[in-house]
């Protein structure tokens, strides 16, 4: 199977989503590259597997397209799996990474049943994507609720004195003045 169309498609997607270009003088070599979104990595792995790539091949191709140490970790795992090493041994270095270990743990947990049982990883990838989406939405909802309270209290404290000075005091003064 020829993976050149897959590699071209993945390269285009990554170029559009991950790479920031300053024009001719690109600064990527001088800057520290940010960690790619785990959802994006899982989606790219799903595309590679749908195109018929094996798990090690998909990890290697996607990891090779990702910038920085994150992609290198994935390529290393693919290389170790391809050489016949066990699942735990292959992922141990990536999972132990202080910067990317948590993300690599999610990837390993998502793909492990497929590796051990020989089933398609697509269902697990889609389930993990849904879980990540649900988690992101719940984090966003909590942040929205927090910022609403933080904005409402100062606004109320600013409006209340104005309401008292403009609305309540003149009414009381008119009432008292009308009684005399």
C-alpha positions as CSV (number, residue, x, y, z in Angstrom):
1,X,0.0,0.0,0.0
2,X,1.3,3.4,-0.9
3,X,1.2,5.8,2.0
4,X,2.3,8.9,0.0
5,X,-1.2,10.3,-0.3
6,X,-1.8,9.8,3.4
7,X,1.5,11.5,4.3
8,X,0.7,14.4,2.0
9,X,-2.7,14.9,3.5
10,X,-1.4,14.7,7.1
11,X,1.4,17.1,6.2
12,X,-1.1,19.6,4.8
13,X,-3.3,19.4,7.8
14,X,-0.4,19.8,10.2
15,X,1.0,22.7,8.2
16,X,-2.3,24.5,8.5
17,X,-3.0,23.7,12.1
18,X,0.3,23.7,13.9
19,X,3.0,25.7,12.1
20,X,3.2,29.4,12.6
21,X,5.2,31.0,9.9
22,X,6.6,34.5,9.9
23,X,7.2,34.5,6.2
24,X,10.6,33.7,4.7
25,X,12.4,33.9,8.0
26,X,10.6,31.2,9.9
27,X,11.4,31.2,13.6
28,X,10.5,27.5,14.4
29,X,14.1,26.5,14.8
30,X,14.7,29.2,17.4
31,X,11.5,28.8,19.4
32,X,10.3,26.0,21.6
33,X,7.5,24.3,19.8
34,X,4.3,23.9,21.7
35,X,2.7,20.5,22.4
36,X,0.1,19.6,19.8
37,X,-3.5,19.0,20.9
38,X,-4.1,15.4,22.0
39,X,-7.4,15.5,20.1
40,X,-5.5,16.4,16.9
41,X,-2.9,13.6,17.4
42,X,-5.7,11.0,18.0
43,X,-7.6,12.3,14.9
44,X,-4.4,12.0,12.8
45,X,-3.8,8.5,14.1
46,X,-7.4,7.6,13.2
47,X,-6.9,8.8,9.7
48,X,-3.7,6.8,9.3
49,X,-5.3,3.6,10.6
50,X,-8.4,4.2,8.4
51,X,-6.0,4.3,5.4
52,X,-4.6,0.9,6.4
53,X,-1.5,1.7,8.4
54,X,-0.5,-0.6,11.2
55,X,-0.2,0.9,14.7
56,X,3.6,1.2,14.6
57,X,3.4,2.7,11.1
58,X,0.7,5.2,12.1
59,X,2.6,6.2,15.2
60,X,5.8,6.7,13.2
61,X,4.1,8.7,10.4
62,X,2.1,11.0,12.7
63,X,5.0,11.4,15.1
64,X,7.3,12.2,12.2
65,X,5.0,15.0,11.1
66,X,4.6,16.5,14.6
67,X,7.2,19.2,15.6
68,X,9.6,18.9,18.4
69,X,10.2,16.2,21.1
70,X,6.5,15.2,21.2
71,X,6.7,13.8,17.7
72,X,10.1,12.2,18.4
73,X,8.7,10.3,21.4
74,X,6.0,8.9,19.1
75,X,8.6,7.9,16.5
76,X,10.7,6.2,19.1
77,X,7.7,4.2,20.4
78,X,6.9,3.2,16.8
79,X,10.5,2.1,16.2
80,X,10.5,0.0,19.4
81,X,7.2,-1.6,18.6
82,X,8.4,-2.3,15.1
83,X,11.5,-4.0,16.4
84,X,9.4,-6.4,18.4
85,X,9.7,-4.9,21.9
86,X,6.8,-5.3,24.3
87,X,4.1,-2.6,24.7
88,X,5.1,-1.6,28.2
89,X,8.8,-1.4,27.4
90,X,8.1,0.6,24.2
91,X,6.0,3.2,25.9
92,X,7.9,3.4,29.2
93,X,10.3,6.2,28.0
94,X,7.5,8.3,26.5
95,X,5.2,7.9,29.5
96,X,8.1,8.8,31.9
97,X,8.7,12.1,30.1
98,X,8.0,15.0,32.5
99,X,6.6,17.3,29.8
100,X,4.6,14.9,27.6
101,X,4.1,11.8,29.9
102,X,0.5,12.5,30.6
103,X,-0.4,12.9,27.0
104,X,1.6,9.8,26.1
105,X,-0.2,7.8,28.8
106,X,-3.5,8.7,27.2
107,X,-2.3,7.6,23.8
108,X,-0.9,4.3,25.2
109,X,-4.0,3.6,27.1
110,X,-6.2,4.3,24.1
111,X,-4.2,2.1,21.7
112,X,-3.1,-0.8,24.1
113,X,-6.2,-3.0,23.7
114,X,-5.9,-2.9,19.9
115,X,-2.2,-3.9,20.2
116,X,-2.8,-6.7,22.6
117,X,-6.1,-8.0,21.1
118,X,-5.5,-7.3,17.4
119,X,-8.7,-5.3,17.1
120,X,-9.2,-2.0,15.3
121,X,-8.2,1.0,17.4
122,X,-10.8,3.3,15.7
123,X,-13.5,2.7,18.3
124,X,-11.1,3.4,21.2
125,X,-9.8,6.5,19.3
126,X,-13.3,7.9,18.8
127,X,-14.3,7.1,22.4
128,X,-11.2,8.9,23.7
129,X,-11.9,11.9,21.4
130,X,-15.4,12.1,22.8
131,X,-14.1,11.9,26.4
132,X,-11.5,14.7,25.7
133,X,-14.2,16.8,24.1
134,X,-16.5,16.2,27.1
135,X,-13.7,17.1,29.5
136,X,-12.9,20.3,27.6
137,X,-16.5,21.3,27.6
138,X,-16.9,20.8,31.3
139,X,-13.7,22.8,32.0
140,X,-15.0,25.6,29.8
141,X,-18.4,25.5,31.6
142,X,-16.7,25.8,35.0
143,X,-14.5,28.6,33.8
144,X,-17.5,30.4,32.4
145,X,-19.4,30.1,35.6
146,X,-16.4,31.4,37.6
147,X,-15.9,34.4,35.3
148,X,-19.6,35.3,35.4
149,X,-19.5,35.6,39.2
150,X,-16.3,37.5,39.1
151,X,-17.8,40.0,36.6
152,X,-21.2,40.2,38.3
153,X,-20.1,41.2,41.8
154,X,-18.0,44.2,40.8
155,X,-20.6,45.4,38.4
156,X,-23.3,45.1,41.1
157,X,-21.1,47.0,43.6
158,X,-20.7,49.8,41.1
159,X,-24.3,50.0,40.1
160,X,-25.8,49.8,43.6
161,X,-24.4,53.1,44.8
162,X,-25.5,54.9,41.6
163,X,-29.0,53.5,42.0
164,X,-29.2,54.6,45.6
165,X,-27.9,58.1,44.7
166,X,-30.0,58.6,41.6
167,X,-33.1,56.7,42.4
168,X,-33.7,56.1,46.1
169,X,-32.4,59.4,47.7
170,X,-34.4,61.7,45.4
171,X,-37.5,59.7,46.0
172,X,-37.0,59.9,49.8
173,X,-36.2,63.6,49.6
174,X,-39.4,64.2,47.5
175,X,-41.5,62.2,49.9
176,X,-40.1,64.0,53.0
177,X,-40.5,67.3,51.2
178,X,-44.1,66.6,50.3
179,X,-44.9,65.8,53.9
180,X,-43.8,69.1,55.2
